[in-house]
Amino acid sequence: MSDLAAKVTKIQQERPAAFDLTTWVGAVTLTFAIAIAYFIAARLSLELLTKPEGVAVFWPAAGVSAGALIVLGSRARWPVVFGTVAATILANMLGDRNIWGAVFFGCCNAFEAALTAWLIDRYHGSGFTLARPNNVMVLLGAATVGTAMSGIGGAVAFKFFHSATTPIWVTWQHWFASDALGIIVVAPLLIEFASAIRDRPPAAELLEGALTVAMLALVSALAIFLRSDLLANVGPVAVLFAPLLWLAARCRPVFAAAAAFTVSLSIVWTTTFGIGYFGNPTLSMDERIAAAQVSILLVTIGASLLAALFAEVRDKRRVTEAALHASETQRYLIENERLAALGRLVAGVAHELNSPVGISLTVASTLAQRCAKFANQISSGPVRRSSFTAFVDSNRDAANQLVANLERAGELIQAFKQVAVDRSLADRRNFDLRVATEQIVASVTPGLPKPRNPLDLNIPSDVIMDSYPGAYGQVLTNLIFNAVTHGFADRSGGTMSLEATRVGNDFVEVIFSDDGAGISEDSQRHVFDPFFTTRRAKGSTGLGLYIVHNLVTEQLGGRIKLVSVLGKGTSIIMTLPIVADGADAPISAAGEMNHDQSIALPSDAKGECA
């Protein structure tokens, strides 16, 4: 899960590399690109002006500069500013504006784009997309502030450089409305197009989105360019709601932004040239402009919010599915660890049993041969007293060897059965901490590499736990195997110790220590994280201390901490309640148990940092 989130963040923060802004060639190229796009958008906008002050009704050029700066970040600030100022001056000079007014308008437009992008970067950061409803509101707020501030300068410029008779307040309103609409319509298209380049949609989604946008363009043409009584009653925006909803629900926000841009251009063109619904000659130009601006605002905000809502739902579903997959993978890996540890435990016990059982088999076969030989002596005639005495002595020695070796085998089997049953049943019961620890160590020791110093135990004999011996055994086994595998990976010697002391009447502190390689300070912060390991190349999975931490804190109800000094060793300090939390009633240590069940003992435990 952590890996998935990091990958998503990285993808979102990567910016398109169309312009290498670290070189002057890239900066100049971007400046010319912004200037050309801004100039074309500005010239189209100047075809429809308010009267008498001559403010453009719709200014998509504002969305070009603001959107480019939001996408490219602060590194593109000066290329965008210079391109915006140059294009504004050129577009105004080709009209009826003077040079000083054009320069002032250019500065206002550049300031507007810079302020809008700065606000978004200040309150959201890099990698801005419209895949969240909150982000849509952030864009609306930044566009409102940016256009409101630039509108003040624009209104003053119209008043002083063009001797406008319209009140400054009215001029400011027209500037604010036209620029805000331009940012709200065009900037989302640039932002989401850049996001689609970073994370390209599948071919099926691309085809579906393109077809839906084309269909919506056809519907908008029929709804906006034609006049009918139905459209007069419901309005063209209502007719477009169904395809916009389909587009938002099925495709990424870039397609909804493209659809809103297409519809907005259709509205502007029909209003400009007096065609269709928004070219109704019975309405005044002011009424038609107001209807067009409101329609553009409704279509754009509605499409953006719908697309953001559905995108957020899809993202949450993907995150949930990824988390479920990661959880299933984690459970699978943990189970594999347990099964592998069970195999190692069984192999170790089998190896340890080989000596007493093998000796017993040799002694028993020798004894059988002696009995057969003595029987032949008896059948062949009288047996001397010395021969009989030697036969009895040899049988006694053989019997003693058989008893000693079989008792040793029985102890190993009993310890293995007890430990295996504790882990398989996960039952809560009363148990002696010292006896249980000795049994666990006896079952684990055969699996350790030779030569190996014995584990030093210092546990009082009066600590009777009402807890889960299986979980305790898994924890202790993890720590022992991990110390050998990672703490002593580069040397065969070393010592391990386990001591326990009472802490008041309710707790016992268990400290497992080794004098191995230790763990670095950087790695100590992550040793309890799942899948953290410094030895992945050697087959380690990094689940050891994660399992230990979960068992100690959840099932045993205790606390755990790690103290380590690089090059001197590691100590794992566990504070366990003598009476575990939970309502399960303990069972007697001598009660009936099913000795056929067993569970694996995880071996990868110290965060694998040694």
Secondary structure by P-SEA (a helix, b strand, c coil): caaaaaaaaaaaaccccccccccaaaaaaaaaaaaaaaaaaaaaaacccccccccccccaaaaaaaaaaaaacccaaaaaaaaaaaaaaaaaaaccccaaaaaaaaaaaaaaaaaaaaaaaaccccccccccaaaaaaaaaaaaaaaaaaaaaaaaaaaccccccccaaaaaaaaaaaaaaaaaccaaaaaaaaaaaaccccaaaaaaaaaaaaaaaaaaaaaccccccccccccccccaaaaaaaaaacccaaaaaaaaaaaaaaaaaaaaacccccccccccaaaaaaaaaaaaaaaaaaaaaaaaaaaaaaaaaaaaaaaaaaaaaaaaaaaaaaaaaaaaaaaaaaaaacaaaaaaaaaaaaaaaaaaaaaaaaaaccccaaaaaaaaaaaaaaaaaaaaaaaaaaaaaaaaaaaaaaaaacbbbbbcaaaaaaaaaaaaccccccccccccccccccccccccaaaaaaaaaaaaaaaaaccccccccbbbbbbbbbccccbbbbbbbbccccccaaaaacccccccccccccccccaaaaaaaaaaaccccbbbbbbbccccbbbbbbbbbcccccccccccccccccccbbbbbbcccccccc
